[in-house]
Amino acid sequence: MITSLLLGAAAALAMLIGAAAVARHQARSLAAIETMVCLSAGFMLALALAAAVPEAIVLHPRAGPVLVLVGYLLVHFTQHTFTPHFHFGEEKHAISPHTAKAALAGLLLHTFFDGVAIASGFLVNRSLGVLFFAAITLHKLPEGVTVSSLVIASGGGSRRGYGAVALMGLTTIAGVLLTTEMRTLAQYGLALSAGVTIYVAASNLVPEFQHKRGWRTPLAFFAGAMLFLVTERLLERVLGG
């Protein structure tokens, strides 16, 4: 539990880097984080399809696939049905405070399951827990950009942007804590988190860069998938699964 909690807190802190890049208008940092969107999408998609989903099906042959679908649908509902305006990345246009609050509310479930993913991964084995930590940390950087820029675009200012990022971080930590305390989340959290991870990678992150020309974004995407495969093999040797 302590390891999951510490890593959950560390992943949550990564959002502050993204928030700082927005607050300080650091163009180079924002450009690097844009590339991180591509890298994290490849890593997360590979993690979900090659590791999390198979493990979830092994644990729950009948319920596992259904729960993966439930996790996917839950995030779609909160981010694109319940929420009138949402895209992953820097918000550069003025939006209303109501729209910003709705988008942030939609992110709460997603960030909660970031914590669930880390904790449930460690309940299966240490390697899977570390892999989830790595994937979540990678996408927390662009997530910090999203949250902070939404608040600033609605007229909230950088201080409120940091406050929103802190709230999202606390939600991630809450996901870790509740997974270790609630039997249902401990049993089924991996399958739900796999569905959430697929959605975040394929439906949130990929659309942010698939329309862009050039080789930089696709190379970063494929590099993310390869990075997962290499990291998984290294962790198997070091941690023994």
Secondary structure per residue as TSV (DSSP state, phi and psi in degrees):
chain	resnum	aa	ss	phi	psi
A	1	M	-	360.0	-42.8
A	2	I	H	-62.2	-42.3
A	3	T	H	-62.0	-46.5
A	4	S	H	-60.8	-42.0
A	5	L	H	-65.8	-44.4
A	6	L	H	-64.2	-42.2
A	7	L	H	-70.4	-35.4
A	8	G	H	-62.1	-42.0
A	9	A	H	-66.3	-40.0
A	10	A	H	-64.5	-41.7
A	11	A	H	-63.7	-41.0
A	12	A	H	-62.7	-37.6
A	13	L	H	-65.5	-23.8
A	14	A	H	-62.3	-25.6
A	15	M	H	-63.5	-29.4
A	16	L	H	-63.9	-30.4
A	17	I	H	-64.9	-45.0
A	18	G	H	-64.2	-41.2
A	19	A	H	-63.9	-39.2
A	20	A	H	-65.8	-36.7
A	21	A	H	-63.4	-36.6
A	22	V	H	-72.6	-47.7
A	23	A	H	-61.9	-34.4
A	24	R	T	-98.6	3.0
A	25	H	T	54.8	46.9
A	26	Q	-	-85.2	95.7
A	27	A	H	-60.0	-42.2
A	28	R	H	-65.9	-40.8
A	29	S	H	-64.4	-41.8
A	30	L	H	-64.3	-37.8
A	31	A	H	-65.6	-40.1
A	32	A	H	-66.2	-39.7
A	33	I	H	-67.3	-31.8
A	34	E	H	-61.3	-41.6
A	35	T	H	-65.6	-33.8
A	36	M	H	-63.1	-30.3
A	37	V	H	-58.4	-45.7
A	38	C	H	-65.7	-45.9
A	39	L	H	-62.2	-46.4
A	40	S	H	-67.6	-33.6
A	41	A	H	-61.8	-46.1
A	42	G	H	-64.0	-42.6
A	43	F	H	-63.9	-47.1
A	44	M	H	-66.6	-41.3
A	45	L	H	-65.0	-42.1
A	46	A	H	-64.1	-42.5
A	47	L	H	-60.3	-46.1
A	48	A	I	-65.1	-48.6
A	49	L	I	-79.3	-34.1
A	50	A	I	-94.2	-17.1
A	51	A	I	-130.5	-56.3
A	52	A	I	-67.7	-47.6
A	53	V	H	-63.0	-48.0
A	54	P	H	-58.2	-41.3
A	55	E	H	-64.7	-39.9
A	56	A	H	-63.7	-38.2
A	57	I	H	-71.4	-36.1
A	58	V	H	-63.1	-43.1
A	59	L	H	-68.7	-39.3
A	60	H	-	-139.8	84.0
A	61	P	T	-55.2	-37.0
A	62	R	T	-92.8	-48.3
A	63	A	H	-77.9	-26.9
A	64	G	H	-54.3	-55.4
A	65	P	H	-60.2	-36.6
A	66	V	H	-65.6	-41.6
A	67	L	H	-69.2	-32.4
A	68	V	H	-60.7	-45.0
A	69	L	H	-63.8	-40.8
A	70	V	H	-60.6	-44.1
A	71	G	H	-60.4	-41.9
A	72	Y	H	-62.6	-47.1
A	73	L	H	-68.4	-34.6
A	74	L	H	-61.0	-43.9
A	75	V	H	-69.7	-37.9
A	76	H	H	-61.2	-41.4
A	77	F	I	-64.0	-47.4
A	78	T	I	-72.3	-30.6
A	79	Q	I	-98.7	-23.8
A	80	H	I	-131.7	-7.2
A	81	T	I	-108.9	-53.5
A	82	F	S	-68.8	-34.7
A	83	T	-	-96.9	125.8
A	84	P	S	-76.4	-20.6
A	85	H	S	-144.7	118.8
A	86	F	-	-158.8	132.6
A	87	H	-	-150.4	150.8
A	88	F	S	-91.1	116.1
A	89	G	S	141.5	-173.7
A	90	E	-	-72.0	129.6
A	91	E	-	-87.1	115.1
A	92	K	-	-106.5	-3.1
A	93	H	S	-112.3	147.7
A	94	A	-	-64.9	136.1
A	95	I	-	-133.2	164.4
A	96	S	-	-78.9	153.6
A	97	P	H	-57.2	-36.8
A	98	H	H	-62.3	-43.6
A	99	T	H	-63.8	-41.5
A	100	A	H	-63.1	-43.4
A	101	K	H	-64.3	-39.1
A	102	A	H	-64.7	-41.7
A	103	A	H	-65.1	-41.3
A	104	L	H	-65.6	-38.9
A	105	A	H	-62.2	-37.6
A	106	G	H	-65.4	-29.0
A	107	L	H	-77.5	-19.4
A	108	L	H	-60.2	-44.0
A	109	L	H	-62.5	-43.6
A	110	H	H	-58.2	-49.1
A	111	T	H	-69.1	-32.1
A	112	F	H	-60.1	-44.7
A	113	F	H	-74.6	-14.5
A	114	D	H	-60.4	-45.6
A	115	G	H	-66.9	-40.9
A	116	V	H	-59.7	-41.6
A	117	A	H	-61.8	-46.2
A	118	I	H	-62.2	-48.0
A	119	A	H	-66.8	-44.4
A	120	S	H	-69.0	-31.0
A	121	G	H	-62.8	-43.7
A	122	F	H	-67.4	-28.0
A	123	L	H	-67.9	-24.8
A	124	V	H	-84.6	-58.0
A	125	N	-	-164.9	162.4
A	126	R	H	-64.2	-36.8
A	127	S	H	-61.8	-44.9
A	128	L	H	-65.5	-37.5
A	129	G	H	-62.8	-43.6
A	130	V	H	-66.5	-38.8
A	131	L	H	-63.6	-42.1
A	132	F	H	-64.4	-40.4
A	133	F	H	-59.2	-44.9
A	134	A	H	-63.3	-45.5
A	135	A	H	-62.2	-44.5
A	136	I	H	-69.3	-38.8
A	137	T	H	-62.7	-40.5
A	138	L	H	-60.5	-42.7
A	139	H	H	-89.5	-7.2
A	140	K	H	-68.0	-28.9
A	141	L	H	-61.4	-56.8
A	142	P	H	-66.1	-27.0
A	143	E	H	-65.5	-37.8
A	144	G	H	-62.2	-38.3
A	145	V	H	-62.3	-45.3
A	146	T	H	-59.9	-52.9
A	147	V	H	-63.4	-49.2
A	148	S	H	-64.1	-43.9
A	149	S	H	-68.2	-31.7
A	150	L	H	-61.1	-45.9
A	151	V	H	-65.1	-45.7
A	152	I	H	-64.6	-39.9
A	153	A	H	-65.5	-23.3
A	154	S	T	-90.9	4.3
A	155	G	T	91.1	14.1
A	156	G	-	-81.2	-23.4
A	157	G	H	87.5	162.5
A	158	S	H	-67.3	-32.6
A	159	R	H	-63.6	-44.1
A	160	R	H	-67.7	-29.6
A	161	G	H	-62.3	-44.3
A	162	Y	H	-63.0	-38.0
A	163	G	H	-62.8	-40.9
A	164	A	H	-65.4	-39.3
A	165	V	H	-63.3	-41.0
A	166	A	H	-61.9	-40.4
A	167	L	H	-62.1	-43.2
A	168	M	H	-63.4	-38.2
A	169	G	H	-63.6	-42.0
A	170	L	H	-64.0	-35.0
A	171	T	H	-65.3	-37.7
A	172	T	H	-63.1	-44.8
A	173	I	H	-63.5	-38.4
A	174	A	H	-61.4	-36.4
A	175	G	H	-62.1	-40.1
A	176	V	H	-63.6	-49.2
A	177	L	H	-63.5	-45.4
A	178	L	H	-68.4	-32.6
A	179	T	H	-64.6	-37.2
A	180	T	H	-77.2	-18.3
A	181	E	H	-103.1	-30.3
A	182	M	-	-98.2	124.2
A	183	R	H	-62.2	-39.6
A	184	T	H	-62.9	-45.5
A	185	L	H	-66.6	-37.7
A	186	A	H	-62.0	-35.9
A	187	Q	H	-79.6	-44.0
A	188	Y	H	-113.1	0.9
A	189	G	H	-62.3	-34.3
A	190	L	H	-64.3	-45.2
A	191	A	H	-64.3	-44.8
A	192	L	H	-62.9	-42.7
A	193	S	H	-65.2	-33.7
A	194	A	H	-62.5	-43.1
A	195	G	H	-64.4	-41.7
A	196	V	H	-62.5	-43.3
A	197	T	H	-63.7	-41.4
A	198	I	H	-61.0	-43.1
A	199	Y	H	-64.3	-49.1
A	200	V	I	-59.3	-43.1
A	201	A	I	-70.8	-52.4
A	202	A	I	-84.2	-33.4
A	203	S	I	-103.9	-23.7
A	204	N	I	-96.8	-53.6
A	205	L	I	-81.7	-48.2
A	206	V	H	-57.6	-44.8
A	207	P	H	-60.9	-19.5
A	208	E	H	-72.0	-19.9
A	209	F	H	-131.3	-7.8
A	210	Q	T	-69.0	-19.1
A	211	H	T	-87.2	-7.3
A	212	K	-	-82.5	143.6
A	213	R	-	-89.0	165.7
A	214	G	S	98.3	173.4
A	215	W	S	-96.1	-14.2
A	216	R	H	-61.5	-47.6
A	217	T	H	-70.1	-46.3
A	218	P	H	-64.1	-35.9
A	219	L	H	-64.0	-40.5
A	220	A	H	-65.5	-38.2
A	221	F	H	-62.5	-50.7
A	222	F	H	-66.9	-33.2
A	223	A	H	-64.1	-36.3
A	224	G	H	-61.9	-42.8
A	225	A	H	-64.6	-42.2
A	226	M	H	-66.7	-37.3
A	227	L	H	-60.9	-39.4
A	228	F	H	-60.5	-48.8
A	229	L	H	-61.3	-42.3
A	230	V	H	-66.5	-44.6
A	231	T	H	-63.4	-40.4
A	232	E	H	-60.7	-45.0
A	233	R	H	-65.1	-41.3
A	234	L	H	-63.9	-41.3
A	235	L	H	-67.3	-34.7
A	236	E	H	-61.9	-38.0
A	237	R	H	-74.1	-39.5
A	238	V	H	-79.1	-46.1
A	239	L	H	-98.1	-15.6
A	240	G	-	74.2	23.4
A	241	G	-	82.4	360.0
